[in-house]
Amino acid sequence: LGVLCQQLGMTKPLIVTDPGLAALPVIDTVRAALEPLTHATFHDLKPNPVGRDVEAGVAAYRAGDHDGVVAVGGGSALDVGKVIAFMAGQSRPMWDFEDVGDNWTRADATTIAPVITVPTTAGTGSEVGRAGVVIDEATHRKVIVFHPGMLPRSVICDPELTVGLPR
């Protein structure tokens, strides 16, 4: 993981995960794998993430002067991580990038931070997607935020992370 970050030019990655995983040993393993890189962890997100979750993550990303995201977890954590990496460099509201028509062309693609995903579940496919699903609290709708540049640069699929999942 640390080598992949360095290959992608990350020196200060932000780990994005969910509150449940943040308390488990797997995140300690991720942190250890990132040494000696400077890193922080953001885990303030809901199982069905809302816009406020992404906004808090973008604020943490900017405040920590991060240069990439390592998203660890299920679909929600991976989606939030991808959208944080996307939105951290944008000046328009997140909802302007809803997957409708050519809305994605409004984005400044040069500011999209690199993302490495580490899925701990199987089935969402978020680890290899170019979008993230976020609930717009104002309209009470699930919105797909899309840009081709949101595709993670690398994925680490470790079967040991899914051993305890039900069939």
C-alpha positions as CSV (number, residue, x, y, z in Angstrom):
1,L,0.0,0.0,0.0
2,G,2.7,2.4,0.9
3,V,4.6,1.7,-2.3
4,L,1.5,2.2,-4.4
5,C,0.9,5.5,-2.7
6,Q,4.4,6.6,-3.5
7,Q,4.1,5.4,-7.1
8,L,1.0,7.6,-7.5
9,G,2.7,10.6,-6.0
10,M,0.9,10.5,-2.7
11,T,2.9,11.6,0.3
12,K,0.0,12.5,2.6
13,P,-2.9,10.2,1.9
14,L,-6.2,10.5,3.7
15,I,-7.6,7.1,4.8
16,V,-11.4,7.1,4.4
17,T,-13.4,4.4,6.1
18,D,-16.5,3.9,8.1
19,P,-16.9,4.2,11.9
20,G,-17.2,0.5,12.5
21,L,-14.0,-0.4,10.6
22,A,-12.1,2.5,12.1
23,A,-12.2,0.7,15.4
24,L,-11.0,-2.6,14.1
25,P,-7.4,-3.9,13.7
26,V,-7.6,-3.8,9.9
27,I,-7.3,0.0,10.0
28,D,-4.2,-0.3,12.2
29,T,-2.8,-2.6,9.5
30,V,-3.5,0.0,6.9
31,R,-1.9,2.8,9.0
32,A,1.2,0.6,9.5
33,A,1.4,-0.1,5.8
34,L,1.5,3.6,5.1
35,E,4.5,4.3,7.3
36,P,6.6,6.5,6.9
37,L,4.0,8.5,4.9
38,T,2.1,11.2,6.8
39,H,-1.6,10.2,6.9
40,A,-4.8,10.8,8.8
41,T,-8.1,8.9,9.0
42,F,-11.6,10.2,8.2
43,H,-14.5,8.0,9.3
44,D,-17.4,10.4,9.9
45,L,-19.8,8.9,7.4
46,K,-23.1,7.1,7.4
47,P,-23.9,3.7,5.9
48,N,-25.9,5.5,3.3
49,P,-23.7,8.6,3.0
50,V,-25.2,12.1,2.8
51,G,-23.8,15.3,1.3
52,R,-22.7,16.5,4.7
53,D,-20.5,13.4,5.1
54,V,-18.6,14.2,1.9
55,E,-18.4,17.9,2.8
56,A,-16.8,17.0,6.1
57,G,-14.4,14.7,4.4
58,V,-13.4,17.4,1.9
59,A,-12.8,19.8,4.8
60,A,-10.6,17.2,6.5
61,Y,-8.7,16.5,3.2
62,R,-8.0,20.2,2.7
63,A,-7.2,20.9,6.3
64,G,-4.6,18.1,6.3
65,D,-3.2,19.2,3.0
66,H,-3.7,15.6,1.7
67,D,-2.7,14.6,-1.8
68,G,-4.7,11.4,-2.3
69,V,-7.2,9.0,-0.7
70,V,-6.9,5.4,0.5
71,A,-10.6,4.3,0.8
72,V,-11.1,1.1,2.9
73,G,-14.4,-0.6,3.5
74,G,-17.7,-1.4,1.8
75,G,-19.4,0.6,-0.9
76,S,-20.3,3.6,1.2
77,A,-16.7,4.2,2.4
78,L,-15.3,3.6,-1.1
79,D,-17.9,6.0,-2.6
80,V,-17.3,8.7,-0.1
81,G,-13.5,8.3,-0.6
82,K,-13.8,8.7,-4.3
83,V,-16.1,11.7,-4.1
84,I,-13.8,13.4,-1.5
85,A,-10.9,12.9,-3.9
86,F,-13.0,14.3,-6.7
87,M,-14.6,17.3,-4.9
88,A,-11.4,18.5,-3.0
89,G,-10.3,20.3,-6.1
90,Q,-13.7,21.5,-7.5
91,S,-15.3,24.9,-7.1
92,R,-18.8,23.9,-8.0
93,P,-21.3,22.2,-5.7
94,M,-21.2,18.4,-5.7
95,W,-24.8,18.2,-7.1
96,D,-23.6,19.9,-10.3
97,F,-21.8,16.6,-11.1
98,E,-24.9,14.4,-11.0
99,D,-24.7,11.6,-13.6
100,V,-27.0,13.3,-16.0
101,G,-26.1,14.1,-19.6
102,D,-22.6,15.7,-19.8
103,N,-22.6,17.3,-16.3
104,W,-19.3,15.6,-15.7
105,T,-17.6,17.9,-18.2
106,R,-18.1,20.8,-15.7
107,A,-15.4,19.4,-13.5
108,D,-11.8,20.4,-13.5
109,A,-10.3,17.0,-14.2
110,T,-6.7,18.2,-13.4
111,T,-7.6,18.5,-9.7
112,I,-8.9,15.0,-9.1
113,A,-6.7,13.4,-6.5
114,P,-5.6,9.8,-6.9
115,V,-7.5,7.0,-5.1
116,I,-6.5,3.6,-4.0
117,T,-9.5,1.4,-2.9
118,V,-9.3,-1.6,-0.5
119,P,-12.7,-3.3,-0.4
120,T,-13.7,-5.3,2.7
121,T,-16.9,-6.6,1.2
122,A,-17.9,-8.2,-2.1
123,G,-20.7,-7.2,-4.4
124,T,-20.9,-3.4,-4.7
125,G,-18.2,-3.0,-7.3
126,S,-17.5,0.5,-6.0
127,E,-13.8,-0.3,-5.9
128,V,-13.7,-0.2,-9.7
129,G,-16.4,2.4,-10.4
130,R,-16.2,6.0,-11.7
131,A,-18.9,7.3,-9.5
132,G,-20.2,7.6,-5.9
133,V,-23.7,7.5,-4.5
134,V,-24.5,10.2,-2.1
135,I,-27.9,11.2,-0.6
136,D,-28.9,14.9,-1.3
137,E,-30.6,15.7,2.0
138,A,-32.4,18.7,0.5
139,T,-34.2,16.6,-2.1
140,H,-34.1,13.2,-0.2
141,R,-32.7,11.6,-3.3
142,K,-29.8,9.3,-3.9
143,V,-27.5,11.1,-6.4
144,I,-24.8,9.4,-8.6
145,V,-21.8,11.8,-8.7
146,F,-19.8,10.8,-11.8
147,H,-16.6,11.6,-13.5
148,P,-14.4,9.3,-15.5
149,G,-11.4,10.5,-13.5
150,M,-12.9,9.1,-10.3
151,L,-11.8,5.7,-11.3
152,P,-9.5,4.4,-8.6
153,R,-5.9,4.2,-9.8
154,S,-5.3,1.0,-8.0
155,V,-7.3,-1.6,-6.1
156,I,-6.0,-4.0,-3.4
157,C,-8.4,-7.0,-3.1
158,D,-7.2,-9.0,-0.1
159,P,-9.4,-12.1,0.4
160,E,-8.6,-12.1,4.1
161,L,-10.6,-9.0,4.5
162,T,-13.8,-10.8,3.3
163,V,-13.4,-14.1,5.1
164,G,-15.9,-13.3,7.8
165,L,-18.7,-12.2,5.4
166,P,-21.8,-14.2,5.1
167,R,-22.3,-16.1,1.9
